[in-house]
Amino acid sequence: MAHRLEQQVAIVTGGSRGIGQAICESLARDGAVVLAVARNVEKTQAWVAALGADVPGRIVPVALDVTDVAAVNAFVDRVAEEHGRIDILVNNAGITRDGLVMSMEDDQFKQVLDTNLTAAFYFVRAASRHMLRARRGRIINISSVGGLMGNPGQANYSAAKAGLIGMSKSVAKEVAKRGITCNVVAPGFIETDMTADLPEKIREGAKQVIAMQRFGNPGEVAEVVRFLAGPESSYITGQTIVVDGGMYM
Ligand code: NAP
């Protein structure tokens, strides 16, 4: 069977676990070489080793803090030099630091913006230079339904995730003529470390407002990312695709 992403090189941030892990696997199963970026690479190394030679592509764990602009620039240029191309960029790294706005610390707001939004800008800026030269590329930014509907206790997170949507539309308009698309995937509640620690009352309450009455799994997000990264999505850009079991519509 031909693999749609054969020969292609992808960068996935936050690739060590959760949704990012599923995205790395999905792209590699379609033949891509995937650079899986996270601060802690031991987790990535463990599940990559467990995958074994089962995937046609390759997953390379990379230790990098996405908020370090100098490190991001150097890394992206190194990928382009070593592999000769960057076809796919998935900005997925994210954190939450929830709290009510009246008591939210400056740092609490800034850290969430730095990781979820500013870091994505660093990667888009660096990678788009190579994509523009190659006249091809796929940029996919992972937002959240929180960026569309807001969530109490998440003024920082919702601001960052809404910011990603606005940034993606501008980028889409800038690069469309050069064969590059830029889209957003906005997940709802997905079973990962990020949602595991939520109090049971909040988890149960959330299920009540999801039409499918269940949380999603990382693979259900990853398949949408794979579609947006592949050839079938060639005429889609600037869009936000919500993957939330019918919570926000
Ligand atoms: P997760 O399980 O907490 O994983 C977060 C990933 O981001 C990890 O790989 C983490 O690796 C990485 N990361 C965090 N800060 C980083 C930094 N400074 N530099 C490099 N990597 C960093 O989260 P998830 O649930 O899979 O979420 C993935 C994305 O989906 C996030 O953008 C999140 O906001 C979004 N999302 C999730 C849900 C959900 O319900 N789970 C819903 C909507 C949107 P290290 O800690 O090793 O650095």
py3Dmol code that shows the C-alpha trace and the ligand (Angstrom):
import py3Dmol

protein = """\
ATOM      1  CA  MET A   1       0.000   0.000   0.000  1.00  0.00           C
ATOM      2  CA  ALA A   2       1.347   3.463  -0.877  1.00  0.00           C
ATOM      3  CA  HIS A   3       1.835   5.725   2.107  1.00  0.00           C
ATOM      4  CA  ARG A   4       0.560   9.225   1.499  1.00  0.00           C
ATOM      5  CA  LEU A   5       3.256  10.999   3.506  1.00  0.00           C
ATOM      6  CA  GLU A   6       6.248   9.005   2.305  1.00  0.00           C
ATOM      7  CA  GLN A   7       9.464  11.094   2.075  1.00  0.00           C
ATOM      8  CA  GLN A   8       7.759  13.890   4.010  1.00  0.00           C
ATOM      9  CA  VAL A   9       9.232  15.525   7.104  1.00  0.00           C
ATOM     10  CA  ALA A  10       6.984  16.641   9.959  1.00  0.00           C
ATOM     11  CA  ILE A  11       7.610  18.575  13.166  1.00  0.00           C
ATOM     12  CA  VAL A  12       5.115  17.882  15.968  1.00  0.00           C
ATOM     13  CA  THR A  13       5.449  19.890  19.186  1.00  0.00           C
ATOM     14  CA  GLY A  14       4.240  18.343  22.425  1.00  0.00           C
ATOM     15  CA  GLY A  15       4.913  14.978  20.825  1.00  0.00           C
ATOM     16  CA  SER A  16       5.786  13.054  23.983  1.00  0.00           C
ATOM     17  CA  ARG A  17       2.320  12.014  25.138  1.00  0.00           C
ATOM     18  CA  GLY A  18      -1.431  12.528  24.781  1.00  0.00           C
ATOM     19  CA  ILE A  19      -2.713  14.043  21.561  1.00  0.00           C
ATOM     20  CA  GLY A  20       0.809  14.796  20.301  1.00  0.00           C
ATOM     21  CA  GLN A  21       1.847  11.158  20.663  1.00  0.00           C
ATOM     22  CA  ALA A  22      -1.192  10.058  18.649  1.00  0.00           C
ATOM     23  CA  ILE A  23      -0.400  12.657  15.958  1.00  0.00           C
ATOM     24  CA  CYS A  24       3.228  11.464  15.691  1.00  0.00           C
ATOM     25  CA  GLU A  25       2.073   7.861  15.354  1.00  0.00           C
ATOM     26  CA  SER A  26      -0.568   8.688  12.810  1.00  0.00           C
ATOM     27  CA  LEU A  27       1.803  10.680  10.564  1.00  0.00           C
ATOM     28  CA  ALA A  28       4.509   8.001  10.849  1.00  0.00           C
ATOM     29  CA  ARG A  29       1.992   5.271   9.972  1.00  0.00           C
ATOM     30  CA  ASP A  30       1.404   7.218   6.762  1.00  0.00           C
ATOM     31  CA  GLY A  31       5.129   7.183   6.019  1.00  0.00           C
ATOM     32  CA  ALA A  32       6.412  10.511   7.378  1.00  0.00           C
ATOM     33  CA  VAL A  33       9.627  11.143   9.286  1.00  0.00           C
ATOM     34  CA  VAL A  34       8.363  12.849  12.450  1.00  0.00           C
ATOM     35  CA  LEU A  35      10.413  15.029  14.791  1.00  0.00           C
ATOM     36  CA  ALA A  36       8.592  14.704  18.132  1.00  0.00           C
ATOM     37  CA  VAL A  37       9.405  17.760  20.254  1.00  0.00           C
ATOM     38  CA  ALA A  38       8.998  17.937  24.054  1.00  0.00           C
ATOM     39  CA  ARG A  39      11.049  18.975  27.068  1.00  0.00           C
ATOM     40  CA  ASN A  40      11.216  15.431  28.410  1.00  0.00           C
ATOM     41  CA  VAL A  41      12.143  12.881  25.742  1.00  0.00           C
ATOM     42  CA  GLU A  42      12.278   9.768  27.916  1.00  0.00           C
ATOM     43  CA  LYS A  43       8.528   9.257  27.568  1.00  0.00           C
ATOM     44  CA  THR A  44       8.768   9.582  23.800  1.00  0.00           C
ATOM     45  CA  GLN A  45      11.721   7.201  23.630  1.00  0.00           C
ATOM     46  CA  ALA A  46       9.747   4.587  25.597  1.00  0.00           C
ATOM     47  CA  TRP A  47       6.661   4.512  23.392  1.00  0.00           C
ATOM     48  CA  VAL A  48       8.687   4.827  20.190  1.00  0.00           C
ATOM     49  CA  ALA A  49      10.698   1.766  21.281  1.00  0.00           C
ATOM     50  CA  ALA A  50       7.439  -0.083  21.991  1.00  0.00           C
ATOM     51  CA  LEU A  51       6.176   0.693  18.476  1.00  0.00           C
ATOM     52  CA  GLY A  52       9.247  -1.036  17.093  1.00  0.00           C
ATOM     53  CA  ALA A  53       9.539  -1.408  13.355  1.00  0.00           C
ATOM     54  CA  ASP A  54       5.775  -1.548  13.023  1.00  0.00           C
ATOM     55  CA  VAL A  55       5.461   1.846  11.309  1.00  0.00           C
ATOM     56  CA  PRO A  56       6.623   2.680   7.793  1.00  0.00           C
ATOM     57  CA  GLY A  57       7.824   6.168   8.802  1.00  0.00           C
ATOM     58  CA  ARG A  58      10.165   7.138  11.609  1.00  0.00           C
ATOM     59  CA  ILE A  59       9.718   9.055  14.890  1.00  0.00           C
ATOM     60  CA  VAL A  60      12.697  10.984  16.252  1.00  0.00           C
ATOM     61  CA  PRO A  61      12.406  12.258  19.851  1.00  0.00           C
ATOM     62  CA  VAL A  62      13.748  15.824  20.252  1.00  0.00           C
ATOM     63  CA  ALA A  63      14.365  17.569  23.597  1.00  0.00           C
ATOM     64  CA  LEU A  64      13.382  21.215  23.258  1.00  0.00           C
ATOM     65  CA  ASP A  65      11.502  23.862  25.237  1.00  0.00           C
ATOM     66  CA  VAL A  66       9.173  25.473  22.692  1.00  0.00           C
ATOM     67  CA  THR A  67       9.267  28.806  24.533  1.00  0.00           C
ATOM     68  CA  ASP A  68      13.017  29.187  23.886  1.00  0.00           C
ATOM     69  CA  VAL A  69      13.053  31.175  20.638  1.00  0.00           C
ATOM     70  CA  ALA A  70      16.764  30.754  19.936  1.00  0.00           C
ATOM     71  CA  ALA A  71      16.503  26.992  20.390  1.00  0.00           C
ATOM     72  CA  VAL A  72      13.402  26.830  18.161  1.00  0.00           C
ATOM     73  CA  ASN A  73      15.099  28.783  15.349  1.00  0.00           C
ATOM     74  CA  ALA A  74      18.240  26.654  15.530  1.00  0.00           C
ATOM     75  CA  PHE A  75      16.238  23.414  15.622  1.00  0.00           C
ATOM     76  CA  VAL A  76      14.021  24.279  12.639  1.00  0.00           C
ATOM     77  CA  ASP A  77      17.016  25.342  10.529  1.00  0.00           C
ATOM     78  CA  ARG A  78      18.839  22.148  11.495  1.00  0.00           C
ATOM     79  CA  VAL A  79      15.867  20.003  10.437  1.00  0.00           C
ATOM     80  CA  ALA A  80      15.743  21.769   7.070  1.00  0.00           C
ATOM     81  CA  GLU A  81      19.472  21.303   6.591  1.00  0.00           C
ATOM     82  CA  GLU A  82      19.635  17.672   7.674  1.00  0.00           C
ATOM     83  CA  HIS A  83      16.455  16.480   5.965  1.00  0.00           C
ATOM     84  CA  GLY A  84      16.373  18.950   3.090  1.00  0.00           C
ATOM     85  CA  ARG A  85      12.699  19.807   3.691  1.00  0.00           C
ATOM     86  CA  ILE A  86       9.935  20.572   6.192  1.00  0.00           C
ATOM     87  CA  ASP A  87       6.545  19.526   4.856  1.00  0.00           C
ATOM     88  CA  ILE A  88       4.340  19.497   7.948  1.00  0.00           C
ATOM     89  CA  LEU A  89       4.304  21.550  11.145  1.00  0.00           C
ATOM     90  CA  VAL A  90       1.895  20.677  13.949  1.00  0.00           C
ATOM     91  CA  ASN A  91       1.876  23.120  16.878  1.00  0.00           C
ATOM     92  CA  ASN A  92       0.403  20.961  19.617  1.00  0.00           C
ATOM     93  CA  ALA A  93       2.458  21.726  22.776  1.00  0.00           C
ATOM     94  CA  GLY A  94       0.190  23.173  25.421  1.00  0.00           C
ATOM     95  CA  ILE A  95      -0.264  23.700  29.138  1.00  0.00           C
ATOM     96  CA  THR A  96      -3.045  24.863  31.431  1.00  0.00           C
ATOM     97  CA  ARG A  97      -2.700  26.897  34.609  1.00  0.00           C
ATOM     98  CA  ASP A  98      -6.320  27.454  35.556  1.00  0.00           C
ATOM     99  CA  GLY A  99      -7.626  30.025  37.993  1.00  0.00           C
ATOM    100  CA  LEU A 100     -10.307  32.660  38.303  1.00  0.00           C
ATOM    101  CA  VAL A 101      -9.390  35.895  36.551  1.00  0.00           C
ATOM    102  CA  MET A 102      -9.696  38.039  39.692  1.00  0.00           C
ATOM    103  CA  SER A 103      -6.837  36.143  41.319  1.00  0.00           C
ATOM    104  CA  MET A 104      -4.810  35.104  38.289  1.00  0.00           C
ATOM    105  CA  GLU A 105      -1.089  35.891  38.635  1.00  0.00           C
ATOM    106  CA  ASP A 106       0.752  37.733  35.830  1.00  0.00           C
ATOM    107  CA  ASP A 107       3.036  34.758  35.464  1.00  0.00           C
ATOM    108  CA  GLN A 108       0.124  32.318  35.267  1.00  0.00           C
ATOM    109  CA  PHE A 109      -1.297  34.271  32.324  1.00  0.00           C
ATOM    110  CA  LYS A 110       2.071  34.771  30.628  1.00  0.00           C
ATOM    111  CA  GLN A 111       3.264  31.155  30.857  1.00  0.00           C
ATOM    112  CA  VAL A 112       0.106  29.874  29.210  1.00  0.00           C
ATOM    113  CA  LEU A 113       0.330  32.483  26.437  1.00  0.00           C
ATOM    114  CA  ASP A 114       4.056  31.773  25.941  1.00  0.00           C
ATOM    115  CA  THR A 115       3.591  28.012  25.544  1.00  0.00           C
ATOM    116  CA  ASN A 116       0.268  27.815  23.711  1.00  0.00           C
ATOM    117  CA  LEU A 117       0.498  30.856  21.432  1.00  0.00           C
ATOM    118  CA  THR A 118       3.883  32.599  21.250  1.00  0.00           C
ATOM    119  CA  ALA A 119       5.773  29.324  20.784  1.00  0.00           C
ATOM    120  CA  ALA A 120       3.467  28.433  17.885  1.00  0.00           C
ATOM    121  CA  PHE A 121       4.339  31.776  16.312  1.00  0.00           C
ATOM    122  CA  TYR A 122       8.078  30.994  16.698  1.00  0.00           C
ATOM    123  CA  PHE A 123       7.633  27.673  14.908  1.00  0.00           C
ATOM    124  CA  VAL A 124       5.395  29.077  12.154  1.00  0.00           C
ATOM    125  CA  ARG A 125       7.842  31.907  11.474  1.00  0.00           C
ATOM    126  CA  ALA A 126      10.861  29.616  11.318  1.00  0.00           C
ATOM    127  CA  ALA A 127       9.240  26.766   9.361  1.00  0.00           C
ATOM    128  CA  SER A 128       7.341  28.969   6.907  1.00  0.00           C
ATOM    129  CA  ARG A 129      10.637  30.387   5.587  1.00  0.00           C
ATOM    130  CA  HIS A 130      11.576  26.903   4.399  1.00  0.00           C
ATOM    131  CA  MET A 131       8.055  26.061   3.214  1.00  0.00           C
ATOM    132  CA  LEU A 132       7.828  29.291   1.215  1.00  0.00           C
ATOM    133  CA  ARG A 133      11.048  28.455  -0.616  1.00  0.00           C
ATOM    134  CA  ALA A 134       9.763  24.954  -1.337  1.00  0.00           C
ATOM    135  CA  ARG A 135       6.334  26.295  -2.317  1.00  0.00           C
ATOM    136  CA  ARG A 136       4.586  23.605  -0.323  1.00  0.00           C
ATOM    137  CA  GLY A 137       3.649  22.941   3.277  1.00  0.00           C
ATOM    138  CA  ARG A 138       0.987  22.128   5.805  1.00  0.00           C
ATOM    139  CA  ILE A 139       0.670  24.025   9.091  1.00  0.00           C
ATOM    140  CA  ILE A 140      -1.785  22.729  11.689  1.00  0.00           C
ATOM    141  CA  ASN A 141      -2.292  24.493  15.007  1.00  0.00           C
ATOM    142  CA  ILE A 142      -4.017  22.715  17.893  1.00  0.00           C
ATOM    143  CA  SER A 143      -6.439  25.093  19.579  1.00  0.00           C
ATOM    144  CA  SER A 144      -9.390  24.125  21.819  1.00  0.00           C
ATOM    145  CA  VAL A 145     -13.115  24.647  22.073  1.00  0.00           C
ATOM    146  CA  GLY A 146     -12.101  26.875  24.996  1.00  0.00           C
ATOM    147  CA  GLY A 147     -10.808  29.345  22.407  1.00  0.00           C
ATOM    148  CA  LEU A 148     -14.237  29.428  20.749  1.00  0.00           C
ATOM    149  CA  MET A 149     -16.638  29.373  23.686  1.00  0.00           C
ATOM    150  CA  GLY A 150     -14.510  30.383  26.716  1.00  0.00           C
ATOM    151  CA  ASN A 151     -14.317  28.430  29.955  1.00  0.00           C
ATOM    152  CA  PRO A 152     -14.525  29.739  33.516  1.00  0.00           C
ATOM    153  CA  GLY A 153     -11.086  29.555  35.132  1.00  0.00           C
ATOM    154  CA  GLN A 154      -9.321  29.621  31.768  1.00  0.00           C
ATOM    155  CA  ALA A 155      -8.996  33.294  30.752  1.00  0.00           C
ATOM    156  CA  ASN A 156      -5.319  32.644  29.967  1.00  0.00           C
ATOM    157  CA  TYR A 157      -5.892  29.383  28.050  1.00  0.00           C
ATOM    158  CA  SER A 158      -8.948  30.641  26.124  1.00  0.00           C
ATOM    159  CA  ALA A 159      -7.047  33.808  25.122  1.00  0.00           C
ATOM    160  CA  ALA A 160      -4.131  31.732  23.821  1.00  0.00           C
ATOM    161  CA  LYS A 161      -6.360  29.275  21.978  1.00  0.00           C
ATOM    162  CA  ALA A 162      -8.477  32.040  20.390  1.00  0.00           C
ATOM    163  CA  GLY A 163      -5.220  33.772  19.451  1.00  0.00           C
ATOM    164  CA  LEU A 164      -4.102  30.664  17.575  1.00  0.00           C
ATOM    165  CA  ILE A 165      -7.258  30.793  15.460  1.00  0.00           C
ATOM    166  CA  GLY A 166      -6.719  34.458  14.521  1.00  0.00           C
ATOM    167  CA  MET A 167      -3.034  33.911  13.819  1.00  0.00           C
ATOM    168  CA  SER A 168      -3.803  30.898  11.631  1.00  0.00           C
ATOM    169  CA  LYS A 169      -6.241  32.872   9.464  1.00  0.00           C
ATOM    170  CA  SER A 170      -3.629  35.600   8.864  1.00  0.00           C
ATOM    171  CA  VAL A 171      -0.937  33.044   8.094  1.00  0.00           C
ATOM    172  CA  ALA A 172      -3.314  31.177   5.764  1.00  0.00           C
ATOM    173  CA  LYS A 173      -3.921  34.365   3.782  1.00  0.00           C
ATOM    174  CA  GLU A 174      -0.202  35.186   3.605  1.00  0.00           C
ATOM    175  CA  VAL A 175       1.010  31.821   2.359  1.00  0.00           C
ATOM    176  CA  ALA A 176      -1.881  30.386   0.310  1.00  0.00           C
ATOM    177  CA  LYS A 177      -0.452  31.471  -3.040  1.00  0.00           C
ATOM    178  CA  ARG A 178       2.732  29.544  -2.327  1.00  0.00           C
ATOM    179  CA  GLY A 179       1.008  26.185  -1.912  1.00  0.00           C
ATOM    180  CA  ILE A 180       0.934  26.237   1.891  1.00  0.00           C
ATOM    181  CA  THR A 181      -2.179  25.664   3.965  1.00  0.00           C
ATOM    182  CA  CYS A 182      -2.687  26.650   7.592  1.00  0.00           C
ATOM    183  CA  ASN A 183      -5.579  25.188   9.567  1.00  0.00           C
ATOM    184  CA  VAL A 184      -6.668  24.707  13.158  1.00  0.00           C
ATOM    185  CA  VAL A 185      -7.998  21.680  15.011  1.00  0.00           C
ATOM    186  CA  ALA A 186     -10.009  22.509  18.121  1.00  0.00           C
ATOM    187  CA  PRO A 187     -10.533  19.480  20.376  1.00  0.00           C
ATOM    188  CA  GLY A 188     -13.127  19.291  23.129  1.00  0.00           C
ATOM    189  CA  PHE A 189     -12.559  16.979  26.127  1.00  0.00           C
ATOM    190  CA  ILE A 190      -9.947  14.366  25.224  1.00  0.00           C
ATOM    191  CA  GLU A 191      -8.643  11.662  27.596  1.00  0.00           C
ATOM    192  CA  THR A 192      -5.013  12.697  28.293  1.00  0.00           C
ATOM    193  CA  ASP A 193      -2.861  13.821  31.233  1.00  0.00           C
ATOM    194  CA  MET A 194      -4.335  17.301  30.769  1.00  0.00           C
ATOM    195  CA  THR A 195      -7.867  16.170  31.643  1.00  0.00           C
ATOM    196  CA  ALA A 196      -6.978  13.254  33.954  1.00  0.00           C
ATOM    197  CA  ASP A 197      -6.515  15.495  36.996  1.00  0.00           C
ATOM    198  CA  LEU A 198      -9.857  17.304  36.693  1.00  0.00           C
ATOM    199  CA  PRO A 199     -12.156  16.685  39.672  1.00  0.00           C
ATOM    200  CA  GLU A 200     -14.742  13.955  39.024  1.00  0.00           C
ATOM    201  CA  LYS A 201     -17.566  16.505  39.395  1.00  0.00           C
ATOM    202  CA  ILE A 202     -16.187  18.598  36.529  1.00  0.00           C
ATOM    203  CA  ARG A 203     -15.592  15.519  34.337  1.00  0.00           C
ATOM    204  CA  GLU A 204     -19.182  14.349  34.894  1.00  0.00           C
ATOM    205  CA  GLY A 205     -20.546  17.855  34.288  1.00  0.00           C
ATOM    206  CA  ALA A 206     -18.589  18.075  31.044  1.00  0.00           C
ATOM    207  CA  LYS A 207     -20.042  14.796  29.774  1.00  0.00           C
ATOM    208  CA  GLN A 208     -23.550  16.191  30.228  1.00  0.00           C
ATOM    209  CA  VAL A 209     -22.867  18.939  27.655  1.00  0.00           C
ATOM    210  CA  ILE A 210     -21.261  16.610  25.100  1.00  0.00           C
ATOM    211  CA  ALA A 211     -23.889  15.324  22.667  1.00  0.00           C
ATOM    212  CA  MET A 212     -22.075  11.958  22.451  1.00  0.00           C
ATOM    213  CA  GLN A 213     -21.917  11.824  26.270  1.00  0.00           C
ATOM    214  CA  ARG A 214     -18.277  10.708  26.288  1.00  0.00           C
ATOM    215  CA  PHE A 215     -14.754  12.145  26.127  1.00  0.00           C
ATOM    216  CA  GLY A 216     -12.742  11.707  22.945  1.00  0.00           C
ATOM    217  CA  ASN A 217      -9.521   9.786  22.588  1.00  0.00           C
ATOM    218  CA  PRO A 218      -6.264  11.219  21.185  1.00  0.00           C
ATOM    219  CA  GLY A 219      -6.517   9.118  18.022  1.00  0.00           C
ATOM    220  CA  GLU A 220      -9.787  10.805  17.107  1.00  0.00           C
ATOM    221  CA  VAL A 221      -7.966  14.163  17.008  1.00  0.00           C
ATOM    222  CA  ALA A 222      -4.872  12.735  15.309  1.00  0.00           C
ATOM    223  CA  GLU A 223      -6.840  11.416  12.336  1.00  0.00           C
ATOM    224  CA  VAL A 224      -8.161  14.906  11.577  1.00  0.00           C
ATOM    225  CA  VAL A 225      -4.620  16.272  11.780  1.00  0.00           C
ATOM    226  CA  ARG A 226      -3.433  13.540   9.418  1.00  0.00           C
ATOM    227  CA  PHE A 227      -6.169  14.473   6.941  1.00  0.00           C
ATOM    228  CA  LEU A 228      -5.143  18.157   7.095  1.00  0.00           C
ATOM    229  CA  ALA A 229      -1.483  17.148   6.653  1.00  0.00           C
ATOM    230  CA  GLY A 230      -2.188  14.986   3.627  1.00  0.00           C
ATOM    231  CA  PRO A 231      -3.009  15.546  -0.044  1.00  0.00           C
ATOM    232  CA  GLU A 232      -6.809  15.185   0.363  1.00  0.00           C
ATOM    233  CA  SER A 233      -7.077  18.546   2.155  1.00  0.00           C
ATOM    234  CA  SER A 234      -5.444  20.534  -0.669  1.00  0.00           C
ATOM    235  CA  TYR A 235      -8.295  23.089  -0.999  1.00  0.00           C
ATOM    236  CA  ILE A 236      -8.857  23.738   2.718  1.00  0.00           C
ATOM    237  CA  THR A 237      -7.123  26.627   4.479  1.00  0.00           C
ATOM    238  CA  GLY A 238      -7.787  29.077   7.302  1.00  0.00           C
ATOM    239  CA  GLN A 239     -10.362  26.727   8.831  1.00  0.00           C
ATOM    240  CA  THR A 240     -10.994  25.544  12.360  1.00  0.00           C
ATOM    241  CA  ILE A 241     -12.207  21.961  12.638  1.00  0.00           C
ATOM    242  CA  VAL A 242     -13.847  21.171  15.967  1.00  0.00           C
ATOM    243  CA  VAL A 243     -13.413  17.609  17.275  1.00  0.00           C
ATOM    244  CA  ASP A 244     -15.586  17.483  20.394  1.00  0.00           C
ATOM    245  CA  GLY A 245     -18.350  14.885  20.092  1.00  0.00           C
ATOM    246  CA  GLY A 246     -20.931  17.618  19.547  1.00  0.00           C
ATOM    247  CA  MET A 247     -20.224  19.870  22.517  1.00  0.00           C
ATOM    248  CA  TYR A 248     -19.840  23.208  20.735  1.00  0.00           C
ATOM    249  CA  MET A 249     -21.986  23.825  17.662  1.00  0.00           C
TER     250      MET A 249
END
"""
ligand_1 = """\
48
NAP
P -0.678 16.743 27.589
O -0.989 15.303 27.648
O -0.571 17.534 28.843
O 0.663 16.928 26.718
C 1.208 18.200 26.503
C 2.414 18.068 25.611
O 3.003 19.375 25.455
C 3.485 17.168 26.217
O 4.112 16.437 25.172
C 4.455 18.164 26.821
O 5.742 17.598 26.918
C 4.384 19.299 25.791
N 4.851 20.579 26.295
C 4.288 21.363 27.248
N 5.041 22.460 27.455
C 6.099 22.361 26.615
C 7.244 23.174 26.366
N 7.455 24.333 27.021
N 8.134 22.768 25.420
C 7.958 21.604 24.757
N 6.888 20.797 24.945
C 5.978 21.175 25.866
O -1.753 17.519 26.713
P -2.783 17.020 25.594
O -4.082 16.837 26.250
O -2.198 15.937 24.769
O -2.885 18.365 24.740
C -2.234 18.575 23.510
C -2.756 19.864 22.901
O -4.171 19.751 22.717
C -2.545 21.087 23.788
O -2.251 22.197 22.989
C -3.889 21.266 24.468
O -4.106 22.586 24.865
C -4.819 20.840 23.352
N -6.144 20.417 23.826
C -6.275 19.358 24.679
C -7.556 18.999 25.106
C -7.809 17.830 26.031
O -8.961 17.653 26.452
N -6.820 17.017 26.362
C -8.656 19.722 24.675
C -8.478 20.781 23.821
C -7.212 21.114 23.399
P 6.774 17.940 28.124
O 5.970 18.178 29.358
O 7.693 16.773 28.194
O 7.499 19.161 27.655
"""
view = py3Dmol.view(width=600, height=400)
view.addModel(protein, "pdb")
view.setStyle({"model": 0}, {"cartoon": {"style": "trace"}})
view.addModel(ligand_1, "xyz")
view.setStyle({"model": 1}, {"stick": {}})
view.zoomTo()
view.show()
